[in-house]
Each structure stands twice: as structure tokens, then as C-alpha cells.
Amino acid sequence: MGDVAKMTGELVVLMNQIAGVEGVSETAWPELTVARMSTPQSRMPLHYKPSLCFVLQGQKRVFLGEQVFTYDPLHYLVVPMVLPLEMEVTQATLNRPMLGIALELDLMLLSELLISMDDLSTYPAENQPALSVSKTSSELQSALFRLLQMLDSPSDLQILGKTTVREILYWVLQGEQGEQLRRLVTRDSSSFRIANVVGFINQNFDRQININELSILANMSSSALHQKFRQVTCMSPLQYLKKIRLHNARSLMLEKGLKASDAAFKVGYTNPSQFSREFKRLFGLPPVSLRNSMK
């Protein structure tokens, strides 16, 4: 615990330099983003990519259905697939802001790493949701610290960045919830099949998708797909599709300046009234109010 506390302090000093502005910022490593928030943030919908999420100072909570996942400097969050979640920042002040890191998962690198490891013969039952929180080890912190140190040295980052990310993944796989990631890339696991369905939905959310199509893709019956999908994501496939559409519509409005009706059509809605109702239910305000707040 002493090593973890000491390294946490060093990480906070480094992060205060890297995440010097309020909000979320990109870094020189494309898959790495940093965040600084000086006040608590109320619960809000958020679209998470497959990633490892760290809090170096403060505390965050993520909600998946009725389940709550809390992480802080002693714990990190594993998000193994694209998930529409809800997030809140519970501990943050001006003097001690919440400092967070999200490292997008490189599934190809993860697969290559697993091939090199020997202890892949057994797995626990696949009966847990997609998210998991694990204790942060000193080895994991050390690798993360070295990656952050490289951000202002392009030559170091180019030569050593991928090796350091590989080491981070290795320590995650050796941790409490490493099995979650192992199942994700193991082709005969149902988690791998659900991840394929999730990927398919995210690539095709703008067209009509039916359960039979998803069942064939997963090589499962419709009932088995519903059961396993809900077990992993805490929602049905169609509920997941709806949230992905709404999150993408919101991004189109905020980032591209699209009108609500155009954004709705782009993500697969054919009924503007239905889009408006479902948008308000998820985000707490109608799409027209979001547009007005941008002016």
C-alpha cells in the first residue's frame, strides 16, 4: 500500500502538469485522454469506448443499470466494450481537482499479448457484467507513470510508447479482473460473441437492425442472446441500440452543428417525435433545448 500511495503522489504532480486545463484533453498518445474537474459533476449519460479508466485524485462513479462502480486512486475501471453509461464525479475541489486518465484498449495488442502468455486454460463462469473495478498495483502505476512522462518527448513516445502500453495491459491481465479481458478476445466465449454484436451495432446503428440478424451473428438463439446480452450490458440489444443512436445524435448536434431532425435521421430514427421523447428521457432535456444552448 505504501508503494501505491507514494506513486500516486508522483502521478498527481505529473498529471497537474499534463491536465492543466479544466475538462477533457487529448494527449500526444492518440489513445490516451486526461481530465481535470475542479467541482463535483452530477450524474450524466456518457458514451464510453473500450478503455482502462484511472482516477489519480478524487473519485468517480459509473452506473451500469442498477449497478454502481466506484473508483479512486486505489482502484481503476475496466470498460471492455463500447457502453452507454452514466457517470458522476463525487470528489473534486479547486485545490484537489479530480484528475483522470482514460487509455483506450488496443484489442489487437491485447490479443497478441495473450498469445504470449501461458496461463490461459481456465476461466471463471461468465456471469458478471461488462464493467469491473480492480485494485491498482504499484507495477501498473509505474508503467502508467512512464507513459505519462513520455508525452512531452515524441521520440521516446514513438519508440517506447507501444511497449509501455503493452506492459500496462500485461499488469491488468495479471490483476483481479484480468479474466474479463481474456474472455473478450477468446473466440469460444460468449463474451466474445456479445462483443461482436456490440461492435456490429456500433458500425450499423444508422440502419434497421433486427434481433434475428444479431442472433445469427452471435450464433445464439434469440432468447440466449437476450439473456447473455442483458447479463453483460444490463440492457437488451434493442435498448442498447437506442442509447447508441441517441448518444451519436447528440454528438452530431454538438460537434457538427446538425439540427435535431437531421441528426435523428442520420442515426436511424424515422419518427422525429419519438426521437425527441427518447432524447429527453435519456439526457434530461429535449433536443431543441440542446441546440438552443449551443447558440
Secondary structure, DSSP 8 states (H G I E B T S, - for coil): -HHHHHHHHHHHHHHHHHS-SSEEEE-SSTTEEEEEESS-EEEEEEEE-SEEEEEEESEEEEEETTEEEEE-TTEEEEE-S-EEEEEEEEE--SSS-EEEEEEE--HHHHHHHHHH-S--S----S-S-S-EEEE--HHHHHHHHHHHHGGG-HHHHHHHHHHHHHHHHHHHHTSTTHHHHHHHT-TTSHHHHHHHHHHHHHHHTTS---HHHHHHHHTS-HHHHHHHHHHHHSS-HHHHHHHHHHHHHHHHHHHS---HHHHHHHTT-S-HHHHHHHHHHHHSS-HHHHHHHT-
